[in-house]
Each structure stands twice: as structure tokens, then as C-alpha cells.
Amino acid sequence: MPQATTYDSGKRKPLGNTTIVAAQRCLSLRSKRPFLLSSIFLSVIVVFLPRTITKLSNGLSRKPLRTAVPPCPSSPWKPNESLQGNCQGGGIQPNPSIATATECASSCCSDPACITFQFRSDVGCLQGGDVRLGMEKDGTPTWCSDSPPLRWRGQYLVPRVQGQDGKDVVYSDAEKGEFRKKSCDLNSWSPDERPGQCFGLGSKRVEASASDVECMKACCADPNCGAWQWSREAGCYYGKWMFGCLSGESVMFEPFVGRRKFQESRTYSDASGRPWQQTLS
């Protein structure tokens, strides 16, 4: 039986097998085009969506949403500041009967004896008397950091181990010297020993704040230095000793919600006597 002849519709010339095969392939590609486009689209989503989510997540974690603090008309909060950092000195104490930041603020507002409050999910409500903030030097001994808790690098240059009786183990001068030598060597130091903020190191060492290495070297060059801490945001601090070191758990690096009532008796000044004001980011 003779095979049917296929013609070119324009010139009535028989089409060769090669032309027919090419046409069939073209039709096949056209039929698959939606599938191919869908595959490409899905591939783009698979590759870029996780990256986008990660970037958004990182951005949110770096800039947490601030909880609104209700006003205190009877004794206004000091304006344009936030007690978002750790406090040291025992001037504010837990109030376990309060469960939220709003309740913590309202309760402090209504209590004439309460000047300061802080709240965070892991510690709950803290309330108490007046505090110093940041670079302020006038007023109460209780001091609060003006920045959110930071992840630090740092360590002791002297051995600090407690025995079973809770007392510090006493080391010989030779043992102390060997410990310091290892702590000042980049091949044997332990810069992640103290990731939580410590206290007692004094003022910022601007000249050694470029890096954790510079901070360590500056401390090691000072025979009276026994501990140091550094963070990219806050810089370098070192001194004879540090204490009250906070835990390295992730929640410990979340900011507090906190305010303090304005006190007319305060000058809110730094060591030079100049008024000091917190800078909020």
C-alpha cells in the first residue's frame, strides 16, 4: 500500500523525513514548554527562598520589635531612653507576682517606692530604686548597661576554679604564670570562655578596641590585668578582675523592656560632669 505524501502547504513540495522529524520535535518542545517553565520557576524558588527567609530572620533577630511601655502620668518616665541592658548592683529585685512587661510597668508607676523596672521572659519582672545608665556617674551604685546584652569574647588571665567547698582553689605563682602564658598565646588562648557580659572591668579601652586580639594583647601587656572582654559593638574592656558574668544561653542576649522615673535631684552626668544621654538605635 503506497504511503501518503506530506506536502509543504505553501509550495506543494513533498516534505522530506528530516523536515518531518524536526517539525515533530518542535511540536514536542511546544507541548513541554509549560512543564519546562514550571521546572525553572520551582528551581528558582528552591534556591533563593531559603536565602531570603534567612536574611529576613537575621534582620528581625538583630532588630527585635520594641514593646510599648504605658505612660506614667503621676511620675513620668525619663524620656528618650530604654533600660534594655543588664543591670548590676542589686538595686532592682524580682517581682514574681507579675507576668507581663505592661503589668510590670504599670505596677512600678503606681508604687511611689518603685523608680525602675525591667522585664524579660526568662527573668520576669524586676523592680526597685533608681539606677545609673551607661556613662552616668552621679547617683546610685546600681548601674545598667545602655545597650542590649551583647555576645562577648574574653577570658581570665589567672586560673579561677572553685573546689567542692565552693572556695577558689589556691595556685602557686608558677602555676599562675603558666596559665597566664597560655592565655596570652594565640595558639592556646580561650576567647570564647566568657560569652556573657561580665562586670568590674572599668571604662572602655578605645586604643585596644579594634579586635579581640588587640584587646587580649593589651591586657597581657599590663601586669596588673587579670581579665578582658571584647565585643564588636562595645569594644574592649580589661582590668584586674571581672565578676557577675552572665550565662551564654541565647535568651540572655535578648534586650530587656525597661524604664526609670525622672528624678529632679539627679544631674544624669558623666565622669566629667557633663550631661549624658543614651543613644537609641
N, C-alpha and C positions, 0 to 999 in steps of 0.2 A: 504494500500500500504506500503510495507516494506521500512524503512528508509535506506539511503545509509550509508555504514560503512566507517569511515575515518581511514586510516592506517598510521602508522609510516613508512616513506619511507625507513628507514634503516632496521627495524626488522619485518616489515609486521604485527605488533601487532595493534589491534584496539586501537584508542586513546579515553580515557575517556572524559566525558564532562568537567571535571576540567581542563584538559590539553588544550582542545579546547578554553575554555574561557580565559585561561592565554595567549595563542597564540594570540587571538583576541585583548586582552589588549595591548600586546607587539606591535602588528601592529598599534594599535591606537596611542600609545605613539610615535612610529616612525613617524607617519604621522603628529603628533602635534609638533615634536621636533623643526622644524624651527620656528614655532609660539612661542614656549616657549623661545627659544634663543633670538628671536627678542624682546620679552617682557622684558627679563632680561637686554638686551642691552639698551633698552629705559629707563628702570628704573635707570640704572647706569648714563645715560646722564642727566635725570631729577634731580637726587640727586647731582651729582658732578659738572655739568656745571655751575650752578649759583655761586657755591663757587669759581670756577676757574675764572669766569668773575669778581667777586667781588675782588679777590686777585689782578688780573691784573689792575683793575680800581684803587684800592688803591695804588698800586705801581706807576702807572702813575701820580696819583694826588700828591704823595709825591715827585716825581722827575719829574717835568714838563720839557718839551723839551725847550732848550735854543734857542732863536732867534739869528741868526748870525748877528753880528754888522759889517757893512762895515768898512774897514780900513780908517784912516785919514792920508795920507802921508804928508800933509803940516804941521800938528801939531799932532803927534801920540798920541793915547790914552795911558794912563798909563797901562803897561802890567800886565797880570795875576790878574785881578780884575774885579768885576762886581758890579755896583751900584744897587743891587737887593732889597734893603730895603727902608724903609720910610726915608724921609729927613725932617729936622726941622730947621727953621731959616729964611725962606723966600728968600733964595738966588737963587732959581730956580722958574720960573713962567710959566704958561700955554702958549702954542703957538697954538691957536685954528685952525690955517690955515693948520696944518699938521695932517695927518690921520693915518700914519703907523710908526712903530719903525724904519724902514730903512730910511724913509724920515726925521725923527726926528734926526737920527744920521748924515745923510749927510748934513742937514741944519746947524747943530751945527758945523760940521767940516769946512764948508765953511765960517763961521762967526767968525772972529778973537775975537769978544767980547764974544762968547759963549765958555765956558770951560767945562760945564757939561750938559748932557742931561739924561732924564729918560722917559720911555714910559710904559703905561699900559692901557688896553682897557677902563677902567672906567674913567680915568683922562686925557687920551690923551698924548700929547707931552709936556714935561716940559724942559725948557732950562734956563741957567743962568751962573753965575760965578763959581768960584772954591768952593769946599766943602771939609770938613774933613770927613774921613771914619773910622768907627769902633773906635779903641782906639787912633787914631791920635789926638794930642793936638795942633799942630802948624797950623798957617794959619787962615783961615776964620772962623767966628762964625757959619756959616751954617754947620750942621752935618748930616750925613747919616748913618743909621744902616748898618752893613756889612753882615747881614743875611736877608733872605726873611721875610716878615711880618709873625709873629707868633700869634697863638691864646693864649691869656694870661688868667690868673686868678688874680684877685686883686680888691681892693676897697679902698675908703676913710675911714679914722677913724674919720673924722669930717663931720658934715652934710653939704651938698653942694646942695642947692636948690635955683633956681632963681625965683624971683617974676614976676608978669606980666610986670613990668617996665624993666625987663632984668637984674636987680641988684640982687646980692646974698642976701638971707634972713638972717637977723642977729638973732643968737640964744644966749640964756643965757648960762652961764657957766654950770649950772645944766643940761640943755638940751644937751650941748656938751658932758658932762661927761656920760650921759645915752646912747647917741649914740655910743660913743667910747666903752663903756662896752658891748653893744650888738654886735658891730663889732668885738670884741676880744673874743667872746664866740662861740665855735664850734656849739652850738645849734641854734644860731641866726645870724651868720655871712653871708655875701653875696659875696662869692668869684667869682661869675660869673658876677659881676656888671660891670667890665671893661674888656671885651674880646679882645678889640683892643688895640694896643700898645699906651702907654702914654709916655710923656717926662718929664724931670725935676727931675728924681729920683736919678741921680748920677751914681756912679760906682757899679758894681756887688758886692753883699754881699755873698761871697763864703761860709762863715760859716753858712748861712741860706738857701742855695740853694737846699737842699736835697728834699724838698717838699713844696707845697703851705702852709701847716700847719706850718712848721718851719719858713717860711718867714713871715707869719702873726704874729706868736708869737714873733719873733724878733722885728718886727715893734711895736707891742703892748708893748713890754718891754722898748721901748725908748720913754720917754715922749715928745720928740721933733718930733716924727714920726707921720705924718698925712695921709700917703697913701703908698700902697705897690702894687707891681705886681710880678708875678712869671710865668715862663714857663719851661717846662721840658728841652727844648733845651738851653735856655738862662740863667736860674737860677733866683735868687731873687734880686729885686731892691726895695729899700724903701727910703723915705725921708720926708721932711716937707710937700711937696705938689707935685702934678703932674698936667700936663696940656697938651693940644693938643691931647687928647685921640681920637683915630681913631674909626670909626664905626665897628660894629661886623658883617657886611654883608660878605658873603663868598668871594666875589671878592676882598675884602680888604686884604685877606690873600694870594693872588697870587703874585709872585715875579715881580719886575719891570725889564725891559731891560734898562740898563744904563751904561754909561762910562764917564770918565773925561780925559781931556788932561793933559799930564805930564807937570808939572811946575818946571823949574830948580831952582826957588827961594825957593821951599819947601824942608823940610827935611823929611816929612812924618813920624814923630817920635811920640812916646807915651809920657806920663807924665814924665817918667824918662830920656827922651832924646834919647832913643834907637829907631832905625828904626822899623816901624811896617808894616807888610804885611798881607793882607787879606788871609784867608784860604778858598779856594773854594772846595766844596764837589762834 
